[in-house]
Amino acid sequence: MRRLVVLALVLGLATASLASPEGCGVCHGRERVLHRDSIHAEADVGCVACHGGDPAHAESKADAHAAAAGYRGRVTRRDVPEVCGTCHADVARMRPFALRTDVLAVYRTSHHGTAVLEQGRLDAAVCTDCHGTHDVLRTKDARSPAFRVNVPATCGRCHGDAALMSAHGLDTRAPEEFAGSVHGQRLAEGAPGVPSCADCHDAHAAAPPGAQEVADVCGHCHVETRDRFRESPHAAASASGAMEQCVTCHGNHAVGQPDFDRFDQVSTEDDGTGARCLDCHAGDGGEKVAREFGAGFRNADTLLRRARGQIDAMAASGFYADDERESLSRAERELVRAVPLSHTVDAARIEGSLRRVRSLVDEALLGREKRLRDARDRRIYGSVGGALLLGIAWFMALWRRKVRGR
């Protein structure tokens, strides 16, 4: 009998230890382990915040799951946004963590939110699809599915599912196109400041930008390019609906690294990277301008690369080249500035910028020529001076021999 009493006390203590802070773990061990390392556990947010119930009565399922204790049980997909919003839309609760409190409101306006909350289409994304359930981590934690580098794969779980996307009238090209894009490749490398899906579509208000919103969305990063585009005739064409701002020329998910062939070469295939100038302007007045832009940019780039090779070769030979390299660095910066300027389609301004590039390249090459010429002159003068000194020494030797012979 005494042994039974001791055993009961031991079991009672074990149960109490699990019940304080959350006795739910007595039965739900896997969930307890997942929750233990989550951001919610760190913030002392336990099971009852989402599921209700009374964890103090872990020894009795009926008491722990009593309706009087507010037991909700498994949260349905339809209810997930509202349950999460209980805390995440509460200014007082979120203030200590400096988290935004409009996430539920903007989710309701999103394609995901309207599908779930208004249409009852429960295969659309809810909070747990992107953040996890019991193992929610900070979005800055590299293990989180909402970590910026992981976002394309997280979105791709649904948007790469052919059956699911077909049911919603969407294609599945976006994840693959983004992965091959300049944005996707740089993001995968961990480069800072590179957009993921959430930067262009928003995380909670997820929706494709409208045709008149594209330049503003891209302009969050490409500020100079956006401002120059607004000065161009293409801005008016976009306002009339004749083109979709940045997307027409660069694509959306498959954005490639721009090159000068975009000016004067025709697209050979629809690879999602957008139209080139001649795709729209072949045979009209824009073709001549586009070909001039292509030739001008390509010539400036070729001159710059060639000069860089010549200056590097000179430096490798032991010459001081810092001044010439600075001139070339200024030329490279000017060429970089000229690229967004091309969005104005203002030939005079673009030619002025390219002229400065060529002038700085000439400055570097003239500096190189002067250093090489000075070195050559020193060699010549040194050789002549050396020969003269040898001649004088030879003459003095003869003179001394002659003097001694006397």
Phi, psi and omega in degrees: 000317180299321180296321180295321179296316179298316180298319179296321179295318179299312180296322179295318178296319179298316179296319180296322181295326178281332182280350182235080044264331182224106178289351179304331183294346177301317180261324187258066185295317182298314180296323178299318180294317179297317182293329186305324183261010185274166177292332178292319177297320179298326180268009178063037175257114186256190186303317187295339179298329180254325188253348184070196179093183183231099183292347181290342180253049182297337182284347181230110180299321182298317180288320181295326183259018183294140178299326179296336179271008178076024183295127180254331181077207180295128181280126179287159179300323180298327184267348185306310182302319181291321179296313177298322181293342177306320176264314191285352173253008182260110184302316183296320181288325184274341183304316181297338183257001180055041179257147179292150184243012180260007188298322180291318181298316182285329176299322180298333180272349185282166174299321178296312184296316180294324179296316183283309191277330182257322184261350180070024180270094190280004175270357174281161188290137170239176187310316187291339179291330183257333184251347186093179182248276181277341185253036181299129180243164174302146179292344177271358177277124184298345178276347184284139175294344178264003174297140192307321181288333182271349185302315179302320179291323178296311177296325183293340178300323177265313187284355172255003181269107186299317182295316181294315182292326178298322180295336180255007179071029180243154175267175185247019184283335189305310182300317181291318179297317180296320181300327180270356183280168178296326177293312182297319181293317180291324178296317180297332178282351180085017181294137180286153174076008181267134184285147168250183181308317186294335181287328181265329184255350189072149184284313186260332179264030191313121176194150177291139178300142174290163183304325182272359180257346189303312183298325179290321178295308178297327183291348174302323178259315187265064187297310182298317180296318179300315182294321179290324179299321182293344177271356189264163173295340179292334178297317178293322178296322178292319180297330180276353180090007182284341177209165183251056177046229187302323187299325182301319185263337186241352185077182179245292182276331186263027183308124180261173175286116183299143174225172186286348176293341180297335180286311193234016176240145180272143177297138179263343179203158177272090183259010177084001182268009175094170182278153173260165186307314185286346175296330179255330190250013177298125176089354177248187184296337181287339182297315181299316180297316181298317180293324177294319178299312181301313180295319182294313179294316182296320179295315180297319180294319180296316178300319182294315180295318180295318180295322178300318178296320181291320180291320178297321179295320178296316180296323179295338179274003175102006181274149172288129186224012184298320180296316181293321178294325177295320177299318180291324177296320176295323177294320179295319178296322179293322178293321177298319178292331182290334183295306175298332178297334180296340179289346175284338186058031178261101187301320183295316181293320181293317179296323177298320179292317179293328177295321178294324177299311181296323180295319179291325175296316178299322179299317179293318182290325176294321176297320178297313181299320181295317180295317180293321179294317178298319179295319179295318180297322179296321178295318181295311181296324178295318180294315179297315179298319179296317179296320179296318179295321177296320179297318180295318180297319179296317180297318180294322178296316178298319183294319180294321179295321181293320180295318180293328180293338178285000000 
